[in-house]
Amino acid sequence: MLSKPRISKLRELASLMEDGKTNDDIHKCLELCWEEFYEIERDEDTPSEVCQKTRTVLEEITVALEALEAGAITVKEFNRIKTKVFEK
């Protein structure tokens, strides 16, 4: 199981998205989430299922955010995706 500090950026990202922070704040935090993920992934003690779940969440949020910014989805659709992803 991951300790809280090792997943803190993902929790921070969820909080920023829930609070409706600016895209710059969200992008910076998302970048830090990926960095944190790569550290977790390199740790031999991290179970592969944890890595896979974390990667999936980050990929889905990244794609949804890019789609929102490109105008391919609405804010309502983005929020639905975000809720679904973070419930995992």
C-alpha positions in Angstrom: 0.0 0.0 0.0 1.3 3.5 -0.8 1.9 5.9 2.0 0.1 9.2 1.9 3.2 11.3 0.9 3.7 9.1 -2.1 0.2 9.9 -3.5 -0.1 13.4 -2.2 0.1 15.1 -5.6 -2.8 13.0 -6.9 -4.9 14.0 -3.9 -3.9 17.6 -4.5 -4.9 17.4 -8.1 -8.3 16.1 -7.2 -8.7 18.9 -4.7 -7.6 21.6 -7.3 -10.1 20.2 -9.8 -12.9 20.1 -7.3 -12.2 23.7 -6.3 -12.3 24.9 -9.9 -8.7 26.2 -9.9 -7.2 27.7 -13.0 -5.8 25.5 -15.8 -2.3 26.7 -15.0 -2.6 25.4 -11.4 -4.1 22.1 -12.6 -1.5 21.6 -15.3 1.4 22.3 -12.9 -0.1 19.8 -10.4 -0.7 17.2 -13.1 2.9 17.5 -14.2 4.0 16.9 -10.5 1.6 13.9 -10.4 3.4 12.4 -13.4 6.8 13.0 -11.7 5.5 11.4 -8.5 4.1 8.5 -10.5 7.5 7.8 -12.2 9.1 7.8 -8.7 6.6 5.3 -7.5 6.9 3.2 -10.6 10.7 2.9 -10.1 10.3 1.7 -6.6 10.5 -2.1 -6.6 8.3 -2.3 -3.5 5.3 -0.8 -5.3 2.9 -3.4 -6.4 2.3 -3.4 -10.2 -1.5 -3.0 -9.7 -0.9 0.2 -7.9 1.2 1.5 -10.7 -1.3 0.5 -13.3 -4.2 2.1 -11.5 -2.3 5.3 -10.9 -1.2 5.4 -14.5 -4.8 4.9 -15.7 -6.1 7.7 -13.5 -3.4 10.1 -14.7 -3.9 9.2 -18.4 -7.6 9.6 -18.2 -7.4 13.0 -16.5 -4.7 14.2 -18.9 -6.8 13.2 -22.0 -10.0 14.7 -20.5 -8.2 18.0 -19.7 -6.7 18.1 -23.2 -10.2 17.4 -24.7 -11.8 20.2 -22.6 -9.1 22.7 -23.6 -9.6 21.7 -27.3 -13.3 22.2 -27.0 -14.0 18.6 -27.8 -16.0 18.1 -24.5 -18.0 20.4 -22.3 -17.2 21.3 -18.8 -20.1 19.1 -17.7 -18.7 16.1 -19.5 -15.2 16.9 -18.1 -16.7 16.9 -14.6 -18.5 13.6 -15.2 -15.2 12.0 -16.4 -13.3 13.6 -13.5 -15.8 12.2 -10.9 -15.7 8.8 -12.5 -11.9 8.7 -12.6 -11.4 9.8 -9.0 -14.0 7.3 -7.7 -11.7 4.5 -8.9 
